[in-house]
Amino acid sequence: MRRRKTNKRPPLKPVEFLVLAILENGPLHGYGIVQEMKERTNGRVAPRPGDLYRILYRMDQWGLLVPDERSPDNGEDRRSYYRLTDLGERVLISEAEFLAKMAEDALSKRTDRPAEVV
């Protein structure tokens, strides 16, 4: 049974933000999303398939993305593709601006000492 979509959502987790940022470039399937996450984060973020699909399901329920109805050109690709909704694009921009402001504030308070890499 599919739950009713709702616009109520908590703040995005970093992995959810990454999904939105990746899908900004166009529809992509789950494996492609994981590979892009690995590339963008130098391997630091790589959810397991089951975890990713729970994330995608939750984001679909919030109305941020939807399964893409397109048929792949070659006819052999049976993977599920996902794409951003208009709301997903607006949330991505809003979250990016918020994170940029937080990063700017944190960096402006730094002294001249180099940051530690964790």
N, C-alpha and C positions, 0 to 999 in steps of 0.2 A: 504494500500500500504506500503510495506516495504522499508525503506530507504537503500541506498547503504552503505555497510560497509566501514569505513574509519579508518586509523591508527592515524588520527589527534585527539588528545584528550587533554583537560586541565589537570592540576595536579589532582591526585586522592583526593577525599573528604575522610574523615575518614571512613564513612560508606562503601564507595567503597573499601577501603583498607581492611576493615573487611570482606567483601564478598569474596575477593580474598583469604585472609588468611583462611577463613572457607572452601572454596572449594579446598584448597590445600590438604585436607584430603580425597577428593573424591567427586563424584557427590552427590548433595543433592537437595531436593525440597524447595520451598519458605518458608513453615512453619518451616522446619528444620533449614533453615538459620536464621530465626528470633529467634528461640529458642536458637541456638548456640550463636548468638549475645548477647542475654540477659545474658546467662551464662558467656561468656567471659568478659562482661563489668559490671557485677554485677547489671544488670537491667538498666544501664544508657543509653543503645542504644537498641531501639526496634521499628524499623519503622513499620508503618501501612502497611497492605498488598498492597494497591494501590501504596504507595510510593516505597515499595520494588520492585514491578514489573516494575515500571518506571526506577528504578536504574538498574535492571537486563537487561531491554531492551536496555538502553543506553550503558551498558558495552558490550552487545552483538554487538551493532553497532560499537563499538571501536575494536572488535575482541578479547576481553579479556576473554570472556566465550561464551559458546554455550549451547543451550538446549541439554541435553543428550538423545541420541536416544535409549538407552537401554530399555528393557522391564523388569519391576520388576518381580522377581521370582514368586510371589504368583498370578500374573495375575489380582489381584483386585485393585492394586494401580494405580490410574489414574492421579496422580499428575505429574506435569512437573518437571523434574530434570535438573540441570545445572551443567556444569563441566568447569574447566579452559582449555584454549587453551595454546599452547606453549608460545604465546605472553603474555598471562595472567600470566603465571609462571615467565617469565622474568621480567615483570612489578612489580609483587609482590616482587621479590628479590631486584630489584632496589629501590623500594619505601621503603622497610624495611631497607635497608642499609642507605638510605638518612635519614629516621626518627631516626635510631639508632645514626647516627652522630650528628644530631640536638639535641637529648636528651643528648648525652654525653657532647656536648658543653655547654648546659644549666646547667647540673648538675655540671660540673667542675667549674662553676662560682658562685656556691652557697656558702654561708657562713655556719657556723656551726648551724645556726638556723633551726628548723624543718620547713618543707614545710606546708603551710595551705592546708587543704582539702576543695575543693569547692563543 
